[in-house]
Amino acid sequence: MSLENLIGEAFAPAAASVDSGHIPGAVLGIVKKDGKRAVSWRGWAQIEPERESLSRETWFDLASLTKVIFTTTRILQLVEQGKISLDDPLVTVIPDLRQYDMNAAERRLTFRQCLAHQTHLPAVEPLYTYGQDPNTLRAFILQRVWQSGPPVYSDINYKLLGIAIERITGQALIDQPLPPDFSFRPDPKLCAATERCTWRRRVIRGEVHDENAYALGGASGHAGLFGTIDAVLDFAHGLLDGSGLSPDSLKAIRTRESEKRTVGWEGFYPGWHGGDLCSPTTIGHTGFTGTGLWLDFERGLAWSLLTNRVHPSRHKDSGIMSLRRATGERVISLFDGQARP
């Protein structure tokens, strides 16, 4: 089956979700290790205050895909450049982390632990409710006595990694160089809208949906990156063919640090968001706004489903988990030539 035929059939669950009104719009992209790709799309980039159609060129708020496309990749590049080691503690570049308590647990956290979410830090904190001065909020992150708990998927880990990147490079995250068609400052007219935000009192379009990333200046280690489907596929292709990272870095993102986590990514497990037909070494990640990316290295195949499922509100049942699973299983079954009716 050609990729052009495959994409049309694989896109059927997303098309049905758009037509039923569960999500405003969606774009699905598939890329193979040899570089061949196909893309399909449907629906609306914005439905309020005015309707605007979605296209292949629409930019999406990638939300937590920022963690893998930008933050994890940039940390691994800094490792490749010899600036840091994955097992270095963060204090090697952030010496003022919990500077008033030299025995604080945060001072022992390593880059690897933060990347793989193997820390004691909580999942999330409503930093934006404490103010909107980015420098003060960064200081708060560094000096907060964080409540300790078992390892969880934590935005705090990636906020710290973002601060580390700024310290090492001497450049704010929002000014970091990015590949084509990725940006922390997109043109709003090119973007899919996200939520009608009760805090900002407007429909969010072209500025980061995540409140904490917004309060931190528009870019953080955990959220803030925007991109097109082809930019995401370019990134995925670089991992599939080995051109995007060194062999050691590729090994790191494919090697389990815990039952479900690698360095940066989530690894396949039964019931996960990518569907149950993935190869055991498949890695993936999702974003709150309705985005996702999966790489099946054994098949030499990657796919990305980008939606604006939080538009105009997150407080509805978009069915995004079942849509992601149905899409992944259809992509793989069609790719394997075993399509189910």
C-alpha positions as CSV (number, residue, x, y, z in Angstrom):
1,M,0.0,0.0,0.0
2,S,1.4,3.4,-1.0
3,L,1.8,6.1,1.7
4,E,-0.8,8.2,-0.1
5,N,-3.4,5.5,0.3
6,L,-2.3,4.6,3.8
7,I,-2.6,8.1,5.1
8,G,-6.2,8.5,3.8
9,E,-7.3,5.3,5.6
10,A,-5.2,6.0,8.8
11,F,-6.7,9.4,9.0
12,A,-10.3,8.1,9.2
13,P,-10.6,8.1,13.1
14,A,-9.4,11.8,13.2
15,A,-11.7,12.8,10.4
16,A,-14.6,11.2,12.2
17,S,-13.6,13.0,15.4
18,V,-13.6,16.3,13.5
19,D,-17.0,15.6,11.8
20,S,-18.6,14.7,15.2
21,G,-17.4,17.9,16.8
22,H,-15.2,16.2,19.4
23,I,-12.2,18.2,18.1
24,P,-12.0,21.3,15.8
25,G,-9.2,20.1,13.5
26,A,-6.5,17.5,13.0
27,V,-3.5,16.8,10.8
28,L,-1.8,13.4,10.6
29,G,1.7,12.9,9.2
30,I,3.6,9.7,8.5
31,V,7.3,9.5,7.6
32,K,9.5,6.5,6.8
33,K,13.2,6.0,7.5
34,D,13.9,6.6,3.7
35,G,12.3,10.0,4.0
36,K,9.0,9.3,2.2
37,R,6.1,11.0,3.9
38,A,2.4,11.7,3.6
39,V,0.1,14.1,5.3
40,S,-3.7,14.4,5.7
41,W,-5.8,17.1,7.4
42,R,-9.3,18.2,8.1
43,G,-11.3,20.8,10.1
44,W,-10.7,24.2,11.6
45,A,-7.7,26.0,12.9
46,Q,-10.2,28.2,14.8
47,I,-13.9,28.1,15.3
48,E,-14.3,31.2,17.5
49,P,-14.4,34.1,17.3
50,E,-14.4,33.3,13.5
51,R,-14.0,30.1,11.7
52,E,-10.7,29.6,9.9
53,S,-9.8,26.4,8.0
54,L,-6.8,24.3,8.9
55,S,-4.1,23.4,6.4
56,R,-0.9,21.4,6.1
57,E,0.9,24.7,6.9
58,T,-1.0,25.4,10.1
59,W,1.3,25.9,13.2
60,F,0.3,24.1,16.4
61,D,1.1,24.7,20.0
62,L,3.1,21.5,20.5
63,A,2.7,21.7,24.3
64,S,4.8,18.9,26.0
65,L,6.3,17.8,22.7
66,T,8.6,20.8,23.6
67,K,10.1,18.4,26.2
68,V,11.3,15.9,23.5
69,I,11.7,18.0,20.4
70,F,13.5,20.9,22.0
71,T,14.6,20.3,25.6
72,T,15.7,16.7,25.5
73,T,17.4,17.2,22.1
74,R,19.2,20.3,23.3
75,I,20.5,18.7,26.5
76,L,21.8,15.7,24.5
77,Q,23.5,18.0,22.0
78,L,25.2,19.8,24.9
79,V,26.3,16.3,26.2
80,E,27.7,15.6,22.7
81,Q,29.6,18.9,22.8
82,G,31.2,17.9,26.1
83,K,29.5,20.7,28.0
84,I,27.8,18.4,30.5
85,S,27.3,14.7,31.2
86,L,23.9,13.1,31.7
87,D,24.9,12.0,35.2
88,D,26.2,15.4,36.3
89,P,24.1,17.1,39.0
90,L,22.2,20.2,37.9
91,V,24.2,22.2,40.3
92,T,27.3,21.9,38.0
93,V,25.5,24.6,35.9
94,I,23.0,25.9,38.4
95,P,25.1,26.3,41.5
96,D,22.4,28.5,43.1
97,L,19.8,25.7,43.1
98,R,18.5,25.5,46.7
99,Q,21.5,27.6,47.6
100,Y,20.2,28.2,51.2
101,D,20.4,24.4,52.0
102,M,23.5,22.6,50.8
103,N,21.9,19.3,51.8
104,A,18.7,19.8,49.8
105,A,17.6,16.9,47.7
106,E,17.3,19.1,44.6
107,R,21.0,19.7,44.7
108,R,21.6,16.0,44.0
109,L,19.3,15.8,41.0
110,T,21.1,14.8,37.7
111,F,20.2,15.7,34.1
112,R,19.4,12.0,33.5
113,Q,17.0,11.8,36.4
114,C,15.2,15.0,35.3
115,L,15.0,13.9,31.7
116,A,13.6,10.5,32.6
117,H,11.2,11.9,35.3
118,Q,13.0,9.9,38.0
119,T,12.9,12.6,40.7
120,H,11.0,13.4,43.9
121,L,9.5,16.5,42.3
122,P,5.7,17.0,41.9
123,A,3.9,16.8,38.6
124,V,2.9,20.5,38.3
125,E,2.6,23.7,40.3
126,P,0.4,26.8,39.3
127,L,3.4,29.1,39.2
128,Y,1.4,31.7,37.2
129,T,-0.8,32.4,40.3
130,Y,2.3,33.7,42.1
131,G,2.9,36.5,39.5
132,Q,4.1,37.0,36.0
133,D,7.7,38.3,36.3
134,P,9.8,35.6,34.5
135,N,13.0,36.3,36.5
136,T,11.2,36.1,39.9
137,L,9.4,32.9,38.8
138,R,12.7,31.3,37.8
139,A,14.1,32.2,41.2
140,F,11.0,30.7,42.8
141,I,11.6,27.4,40.9
142,L,15.2,27.2,42.1
143,Q,14.6,28.1,45.7
144,R,11.2,26.4,46.4
145,V,11.3,23.7,49.0
146,W,9.5,21.2,46.8
147,Q,7.2,18.6,48.4
148,S,8.8,15.2,48.1
149,G,7.1,12.2,46.6
150,P,7.5,9.1,44.4
151,P,8.8,9.7,40.8
152,V,6.0,11.1,38.6
153,Y,5.8,12.8,35.2
154,S,6.8,16.3,36.2
155,D,6.8,19.6,34.4
156,I,9.1,20.9,37.2
157,N,11.9,18.6,36.0
158,Y,11.8,20.3,32.6
159,K,11.5,23.8,33.9
160,L,14.8,23.1,35.7
161,L,16.3,21.7,32.5
162,G,15.2,24.8,30.6
163,I,17.0,27.0,33.2
164,A,20.1,24.8,32.8
165,I,20.0,25.3,29.0
166,E,19.8,29.0,29.5
167,R,22.8,29.0,31.9
168,I,25.0,26.8,29.6
169,T,24.2,28.7,26.4
170,G,23.9,32.2,27.9
171,Q,20.8,32.6,25.9
172,A,17.1,32.8,26.9
173,L,15.0,29.8,25.7
174,I,12.8,32.0,23.6
175,D,15.9,33.2,21.7
176,Q,17.4,29.7,21.2
177,P,18.1,28.7,17.5
178,L,15.5,26.3,16.1
179,P,15.2,24.2,12.9
180,P,12.9,25.6,10.2
181,D,9.2,25.8,10.9
182,F,9.7,25.6,14.7
183,S,9.4,28.7,16.8
184,F,8.7,30.1,20.3
185,R,7.4,33.2,18.6
186,P,5.1,32.1,15.8
187,D,2.9,34.4,13.7
188,P,-0.5,34.1,15.3
189,K,-2.2,34.3,12.0
190,L,-0.6,31.0,11.0
191,C,-1.5,29.1,14.2
192,A,-4.3,26.9,15.3
193,A,-6.2,28.4,18.2
194,T,-6.3,26.8,21.6
195,E,-8.3,27.7,24.6
196,R,-10.6,30.5,25.5
197,C,-8.5,31.2,28.6
198,T,-10.4,32.4,31.7
199,W,-7.2,33.8,33.1
200,R,-6.1,35.8,30.1
201,R,-9.7,36.4,29.1
202,R,-9.2,35.7,25.4
203,V,-9.0,32.9,22.9
204,I,-5.3,31.9,22.8
205,R,-3.7,31.9,19.4
206,G,0.0,32.1,18.6
207,E,1.0,32.3,22.3
208,V,1.6,29.4,24.5
209,H,-1.4,27.7,26.0
210,D,0.4,26.5,29.1
211,E,-0.1,29.2,31.8
212,N,3.2,28.6,33.5
213,A,5.2,28.8,30.2
214,Y,3.3,32.0,29.4
215,A,4.2,33.5,32.8
216,L,7.8,32.4,32.4
217,G,8.0,34.6,29.3
218,G,6.5,32.4,26.6
219,A,9.0,29.6,26.6
220,S,10.0,27.0,29.1
221,G,11.7,23.6,29.1
222,H,8.3,21.9,29.4
223,A,6.2,23.9,26.9
224,G,6.2,26.8,24.5
225,L,7.3,25.3,21.2
226,F,5.2,25.8,18.1
227,G,5.6,23.9,14.8
228,T,4.0,22.6,11.6
229,I,3.4,18.9,10.8
230,D,6.3,18.9,8.4
231,A,8.7,20.3,11.0
232,V,7.7,17.5,13.4
233,L,8.2,14.9,10.6
234,D,11.6,16.4,9.8
235,F,12.6,16.0,13.4
236,A,11.2,12.4,13.5
237,H,13.0,11.5,10.3
238,G,16.3,12.7,11.8
239,L,15.9,10.2,14.7
240,L,14.8,7.4,12.4
241,D,17.8,7.7,10.0
242,G,20.3,8.6,12.8
243,S,21.2,12.1,11.4
244,G,19.5,14.0,14.2
245,L,21.6,12.8,17.2
246,S,24.8,10.9,17.8
247,P,24.6,7.1,18.3
248,D,25.1,7.5,22.1
249,S,22.2,10.0,22.3
250,L,19.9,7.8,20.1
251,K,20.7,4.9,22.5
252,A,19.8,7.1,25.4
253,I,16.3,8.0,24.1
254,R,15.7,4.3,23.3
255,T,17.0,2.8,26.6
256,R,14.6,2.4,29.5
257,E,15.4,4.3,32.7
258,S,12.3,2.9,34.4
259,E,9.4,0.7,33.4
260,K,7.8,3.3,31.1
261,R,10.5,6.0,30.6
262,T,13.6,6.5,28.6
263,V,15.7,9.7,28.5
264,G,13.1,12.2,27.6
265,W,10.5,9.9,26.1
266,E,7.9,7.3,27.0
267,G,8.5,3.7,26.0
268,F,5.8,1.4,24.7
269,Y,3.6,-0.5,27.2
270,P,0.3,-2.2,26.8
271,G,-2.6,0.3,26.9
272,W,-0.4,3.4,26.1
273,H,-1.4,6.3,23.9
274,G,0.3,5.0,20.7
275,G,-1.8,1.8,20.4
276,D,-1.0,-1.8,21.2
277,L,0.4,-2.8,17.8
278,C,3.7,-0.8,18.2
279,S,7.0,-2.6,18.4
280,P,8.3,-3.0,22.0
281,T,11.0,-0.5,21.5
282,T,8.7,2.2,20.1
283,I,8.9,5.6,21.9
284,G,6.4,8.4,21.9
285,H,5.2,11.6,23.6
286,T,2.0,13.6,23.8
287,G,1.1,17.2,24.4
288,F,-1.8,18.6,26.4
289,T,-3.2,20.7,23.6
290,G,-3.8,17.5,21.6
291,T,-0.5,16.8,20.0
292,G,1.6,13.6,19.8
293,L,4.6,11.9,18.1
294,W,5.6,8.2,17.9
295,L,8.6,6.5,16.5
296,D,8.7,2.8,15.7
297,F,12.3,2.1,15.0
298,E,11.9,-1.6,14.2
299,R,9.5,-0.6,11.4
300,G,11.4,2.5,10.4
301,L,8.2,4.5,10.8
302,A,7.1,7.6,12.6
303,W,3.7,9.3,12.8
304,S,2.4,12.5,14.4
305,L,-1.1,13.5,15.1
306,L,-1.6,17.2,15.8
307,T,-4.9,18.5,17.0
308,N,-6.3,21.6,18.8
309,R,-8.5,19.6,21.0
310,V,-8.6,22.2,23.8
311,H,-10.2,24.8,21.5
312,P,-12.3,26.5,22.7
313,S,-12.2,24.7,26.0
314,R,-10.3,21.9,27.7
315,H,-13.4,21.2,29.9
316,K,-15.1,18.8,27.5
317,D,-14.6,15.2,26.4
318,S,-12.5,15.3,23.3
319,G,-11.8,11.5,23.3
320,I,-8.2,12.3,22.5
321,M,-6.8,9.1,24.2
322,S,-9.0,6.8,22.2
323,L,-8.3,8.8,19.1
324,R,-4.5,8.5,19.5
325,R,-4.7,4.8,20.1
326,A,-7.0,4.2,17.2
327,T,-4.8,6.2,14.9
328,G,-1.6,4.4,15.9
329,E,-3.1,1.0,15.5
330,R,-4.5,1.9,12.1
331,V,-1.2,3.3,11.0
332,I,0.7,0.2,11.9
333,S,-1.9,-2.3,10.7
334,L,-2.1,-0.6,7.3
335,F,1.7,-0.3,7.2
336,D,2.0,-4.0,7.9
337,G,-0.6,-4.8,5.2
338,Q,-3.0,-6.2,7.7
339,A,-5.7,-3.6,7.8
340,R,-8.8,-4.4,9.8
341,P,-12.2,-3.3,8.5
